[in-house]
Amino acid sequence: MISRTQAQIALFALLLTADQLSKWWIQQQTFHPFVVIDGYFNIVRAYNTGVAFSFFADLPEAWRAYLLIGITTIIAFAVLFWWSQERTRQGLSSWLLVLILAGAAGNIWDRVQYGYVVDFIDWYVRMNGTAYHWPAFNVADSCISIAVVGLILGSLKKN
């Protein structure tokens, strides 16, 4: 029988693999952006040198990647410590922390390898001929976002 911790480590590996394989596919020369749901959802190729919503993308290139790798790594280690405390407890918290760790690892990997994060999921709404886009994101970003929302909702439910 697989333990809870082993299952969470397997989930981490699965999510990290999905993130990296999807980013690898997007970066192939043969990749061409395409519409999934017209007016709402495209698959594109985008590079984010900053963090969420391209914050910090305007920092000097010479040290931006190092700063973002450092900050993200510190946060990842804090979440890893939190996960180590939660992993055997009942509930979803430890599972959600695994999502954050997988997302952080995927984006740290990109920053170390390329100096930027590869994004490709493009959600938008077209109204009156104008497209309003959410910033492009990836599997890692999705994992982090889902987990943070889940942790906030769980915290609100407890209180």
C-alpha positions as CSV (number, residue, x, y, z in Angstrom):
1,M,0.0,0.0,0.0
2,I,1.4,3.4,-1.0
3,S,1.6,5.9,1.9
4,R,0.1,9.4,1.8
5,T,3.6,10.9,1.6
6,Q,4.5,8.6,-1.3
7,A,1.3,9.5,-3.1
8,Q,2.0,13.2,-2.7
9,I,5.6,12.8,-4.0
10,A,4.2,11.0,-7.0
11,L,1.7,13.8,-7.6
12,F,4.6,16.3,-7.3
13,A,6.5,14.3,-10.0
14,L,3.5,14.0,-12.2
15,L,2.7,17.7,-12.1
16,L,6.3,18.8,-12.6
17,T,6.6,16.4,-15.6
18,A,3.4,17.7,-17.1
19,D,4.6,21.3,-16.7
20,Q,8.0,20.7,-18.2
21,L,6.7,18.5,-21.1
22,S,4.1,21.1,-22.0
23,K,6.7,23.9,-22.0
24,W,9.0,21.7,-24.1
25,W,6.3,21.2,-26.7
26,I,5.5,24.9,-26.8
27,Q,9.2,25.7,-27.5
28,Q,9.5,23.3,-30.5
29,Q,10.2,25.0,-33.8
30,T,7.2,23.2,-35.3
31,F,4.8,24.7,-32.7
32,H,2.3,27.2,-34.1
33,P,-0.1,29.1,-31.8
34,F,-3.7,27.9,-32.2
35,V,-7.2,28.7,-31.1
36,V,-8.8,26.2,-28.7
37,I,-12.1,28.1,-28.1
38,D,-12.6,31.1,-30.4
39,G,-13.0,34.3,-28.4
40,Y,-11.9,32.7,-25.1
41,F,-8.8,30.4,-25.2
42,N,-5.7,30.1,-27.3
43,I,-2.4,28.1,-26.9
44,V,0.5,30.5,-27.6
45,R,4.2,30.9,-26.9
46,A,5.1,33.6,-24.4
47,Y,8.1,34.3,-22.2
48,N,7.8,35.9,-18.8
49,T,11.0,37.4,-17.5
50,G,9.1,38.7,-14.4
51,V,6.7,37.0,-12.0
52,A,2.9,37.0,-12.0
53,F,1.5,39.6,-14.4
54,S,5.1,40.3,-15.5
55,F,5.9,42.1,-12.2
56,F,9.6,42.8,-11.9
57,A,10.2,42.2,-15.7
58,D,11.6,45.7,-15.9
59,L,14.4,45.0,-13.4
60,P,17.9,45.0,-14.8
61,E,18.5,41.8,-16.6
62,A,22.0,41.3,-15.1
63,W,20.5,40.3,-11.7
64,R,16.7,39.9,-12.2
65,A,16.8,36.1,-12.8
66,Y,19.1,35.6,-9.8
67,L,16.8,37.7,-7.6
68,L,13.6,35.8,-8.8
69,I,15.3,32.4,-8.5
70,G,16.4,33.3,-5.0
71,I,13.1,34.6,-3.8
72,T,11.2,31.7,-5.3
73,T,13.6,29.2,-3.9
74,I,13.2,30.6,-0.4
75,I,9.5,30.5,-0.7
76,A,9.6,26.9,-2.0
77,F,11.7,25.9,1.0
78,A,9.3,27.5,3.4
79,V,6.4,25.7,1.7
80,L,8.4,22.4,1.8
81,F,8.9,22.9,5.6
82,W,5.1,23.6,5.9
83,W,4.4,20.5,3.9
84,S,6.6,18.4,6.1
85,Q,4.5,19.4,9.1
86,E,1.2,18.8,7.3
87,R,1.9,15.7,5.1
88,T,0.5,13.1,7.6
89,R,-2.5,15.1,8.7
90,Q,-6.0,14.6,7.3
91,G,-7.4,17.1,5.0
92,L,-6.3,18.8,1.8
93,S,-3.7,21.2,3.0
94,S,-0.7,19.0,2.3
95,W,-2.0,18.1,-1.1
96,L,-2.4,21.8,-2.0
97,L,1.1,22.5,-0.7
98,V,2.3,19.8,-3.1
99,L,0.7,21.8,-6.0
100,I,2.6,24.9,-4.8
101,L,5.9,23.0,-4.7
102,A,5.4,21.5,-8.1
103,G,4.6,24.9,-9.6
104,A,7.5,26.6,-7.9
105,A,9.9,23.8,-9.1
106,G,8.6,24.1,-12.7
107,N,9.1,27.8,-12.8
108,I,12.4,27.7,-10.9
109,W,13.6,25.1,-13.5
110,D,12.7,27.5,-16.3
111,R,14.4,30.5,-14.7
112,V,17.6,28.5,-14.2
113,Q,17.5,27.0,-17.7
114,Y,16.4,30.0,-19.7
115,G,16.3,33.1,-17.5
116,Y,12.5,33.3,-18.0
117,V,9.4,31.3,-17.6
118,V,7.6,29.7,-20.6
119,D,3.9,30.5,-20.7
120,F,1.3,29.3,-23.2
121,I,-2.3,29.3,-21.8
122,D,-4.0,32.4,-23.1
123,W,-7.5,33.1,-21.7
124,Y,-9.4,36.1,-23.0
125,V,-12.8,37.6,-23.7
126,R,-13.7,39.4,-26.9
127,M,-16.2,42.1,-26.5
128,N,-17.2,44.7,-29.1
129,G,-14.3,43.7,-31.3
130,T,-11.7,44.1,-28.5
131,A,-9.9,41.1,-26.9
132,Y,-9.3,41.4,-23.1
133,H,-6.5,39.0,-22.2
134,W,-5.5,37.5,-18.9
135,P,-1.7,37.3,-18.9
136,A,-0.5,34.0,-20.4
137,F,0.4,31.3,-17.9
138,N,1.4,27.7,-17.7
139,V,0.7,24.4,-15.8
140,A,3.0,25.5,-12.9
141,D,1.2,28.8,-12.5
142,S,-2.2,26.9,-12.6
143,C,-1.0,24.6,-9.8
144,I,0.1,27.5,-7.6
145,S,-3.1,29.4,-8.2
146,I,-5.4,26.5,-7.5
147,A,-3.5,25.7,-4.3
148,V,-3.5,29.2,-3.0
149,V,-7.2,29.6,-3.6
150,G,-7.8,26.2,-1.9
151,L,-5.7,27.2,1.1
152,I,-7.5,30.5,1.5
153,L,-10.9,28.9,1.2
154,G,-9.9,26.2,3.7
155,S,-8.6,28.8,6.1
156,L,-11.9,30.8,5.8
157,K,-13.9,27.6,6.4
158,K,-11.9,26.9,9.6
159,N,-12.6,30.4,10.9
